Amino acid sequence: MEKPLAGRIALITGASRGIGWAVAKAYAAAGADLILLSRTTGALEELDDAIQLAGGKPSTLVPLDLADGPGIDRLGGAIAERWGKLDILVSNAGVLGMLAPLGHIKPKDWDALMTINVTANWRLIRSLDVLLRASDAGRAIFVTSGAATKGEAYWGGYATSKAALNAMVTAYAAETETTNLRVNLLSPGPIDTGMRAKAFPGEDRATLPKPADVAPLFVELARKEETRHGQIVRYSRA
């Protein structure tokens, strides 16, 4: 079996469920050495067990709340000390926040949404940029959403956070244009995840693609041969 990510070190945030879980399993099958990050230790251990049961290598598990900025800073230092580089970053973790009129969102809820969806991604860039540049073919993939540009009522908080993410990541891509690092955003579209179920509780989930369906696109964007840079890559079910 081809292992396009063999020997590559990959960090995946939000790995304990949904898309992150599926990408972790796909990366393990593709031969990557995994650093799995989530708030929940037990869920990470379950994922690691599933990966090893499928024949994959043991993963490095990092229980970390991305609201912990100094913790993200320490993460970069720990990766530098152990590996001296990072080949792949999948910044998948995100929160939905309140679906409500903008004027009804409480300041603490707004701040919590921006902390995870925007500031944590900035801190990951700040902490891991030198490590991604140290790779011979660094790849950074940030998960975005079509909500960023739709302008739908009651989605203002989430949409704003994803629009800010898009602006930040495309600027980061411009800053790394002349390096070996390739930086892209991936928009999975409607996928059967817990976040989607929270946003659309009456939806027939059987009609939606599964997280495992989009995982191959993450593998594709992480390959050394990938040349796309500064793009929003959208998943489309064929």
N, C-alpha and C positions, 0 to 999 in steps of 0.2 A: 504493500500500500504506500502511495506517495505521502511523504511527510514534509510539506512545503515550509513548515515553521520549525523544523528540527534544529535544536540547539539555540533557539531564539528565546529570550527572556521577555515575558509578557506580564504586565500588570493590568488587572481588570478590576474596576471599581463597581460596586453594586452587584457583586458576583453571587449573592446568596439566593437569588430567585430570578425568574423571568428571563429577559434577554441576557443579562450578565451570566446567569447559570448556563444557558445554552451556548453562549460564546466560549465560556470556560471549557465546556466539554468538547466543543469543536476544535479549540486551540490545542487541547491535550491530545486529541486524536491526530492532529496535524504535527505533533511532536514538540510543541513549545514547553518550556519550563515556566510554570505559572506562579505568579504572586497574586493571591486572591484577597480582595479587600471588601469588607462589609462590617456593619455594626454588630452582627449576630454571630458569635463564635460557633454555636451549635449548628447553624445552617451551613457555615463554611466547612465544618467537619463532615457534614452529610454530603456536601458536594465533593470534597476530597475523597471520601469513601467511594462515591459513585464513579469518579474518574479512575481510581485505582482498580475498581472492580471491572472496568472496561479495558483494563490493560495499560492505563496511563501512569505516569510517574507521580510520586507524592508532590503536593503543592506546598508552597510557603503561604501560610494563612496569617492575615493581618486584620485583627478586629480593630476597627477604627471608625469613629463617627467623623464624617467629613466636615462637620461644623467645628471640629478641633483643628484650627489653623496651625498651631505649633506642632500638632501631631503629624500633619502633612509635611511640615518642614523636616521633622525627624525621619519620616519615611524616606525622603530623598537621601539623607545621610546614611541610613541603614543599607539602602540599595547600593550606594556608592562603596561602602565599606565591604560588602559581600561580593558584589559583581563588577563594580567599576563602570557599569553602563546599564542602559535599559533599551531593549530593541523595540518594544511595542507598548504603547499605552492605549488602553480602551477606557475612556472616561464615560462610563455608562450610568452611574448613579444619578438619580434625580428625583424630585418630588413634584406632585401635582399642585399642592397648595389649595387655596379656596377657590371654588368656581362661584363667583359672586360679582355684583357690580363693584367697580373699582373703589367707589366711595365707601363701600361696606367692609372692605378688607381691613382687619386690625393691623396696626403698625408691627406688632410682634410677629404676626403671621406673614406679612410682607417681608420682613427682615429674614425670617427663617427660610422662606422660599428663595430669596436672592442669595443667601449664604450657601445653600447647597447647589443651586443650579448655575450660579455665576461665580461667586467669590471662591468657592472650593476649586472650581476649574482653573481660575487664575492662580491659586496657590499651588495646584498641581503643576501647572506650567512653570511657575517660578522655582519649584522644588526639583523638577525632573528634567528641565530643559538641557542642562549640561550633560546629563546621563543619556538622553536621547541623541544628542549630538555626538556623543562618544561612540555610538553604534555605527557600524559600517553602512547601515540602512535603517535608520530609525523611522518608526511609523507611529503617528499619534492620531487616534480616531475618537472624535467627540460625538456623542449621541444628541441629536437635535430633534425638532418636531416641525411639521408643517404649520402648527399653530402660530409660529413666529410671524407669519406673514398673512394670515387669514383675516385678522381683525374681527373675530367673532365676539359677540356680547358675552360677558361673564367669564371670558377666558383671559382677561387682561393681565392678571398677575403672571400666570404661567407663560403666556405669549411674550410678555415683556422679558421674562428671564431667558427665554430661548432666543429672542431677537438679540439680546445682549451677548449671549453665548456665541451666536453666529458672527457678530461684529468682532468679538475678541479673537475667535479662532481664525477668521480670515485675516486679521491683522497679524496674528502669530505666523500664519502661513507666509505672508509677505516678508516677514522678518527672517524667515528661514529658507527663502527661495534659492539661495546659492549654496545650501548645505546638502548633506545626504539625507536630511530629515524630510519626510513627506507628511503633511498635516491635512486632514480632511474632516468634514462633518458627515455623519450618516443619519439620514432620516428614515426610520423604519416604517413609518405610516401606521395604520391601524393593525395592532398585533394583540393577540390574546394574552394580556398580562394583567396583574392585579391593579396596576394604575389605570388601565383602560376600563376595567370593570367598575372601578370607583367613579370614573368620569361618566360612564354610560351603563348604569346598573340594569337597564332593561334590554340591553342588546343581546342578540343571539350569538354567543361566543363561538358556537360551532361553525359559524360562517367566516371566522377570522383566521388569518395565517397564525401559525404558532411561532414562539421564539426560535425554535430549531430551524424554521424555514429561512429566517434572515441571517442565521449564524454563518453560512458560507460566504456571504458578502463581507462580513468582518474578516474572515480568513483571507479573502481576495485582497482587501485593502492592506493587510498586514504583510503580504509577501514582499520579498526583496525586489521582485520584478515590477512592482506597482509603481506607476509614474504619475498618477493623478495627484494634484496638490492644490490646496486652497478651494476645494470644491464641496458642494453639498451633494452627496451621493444618495440617491433615493432608491429604496427597495421597492421592487414591483413584482408581484406574483405573476409569473408567466401563465 
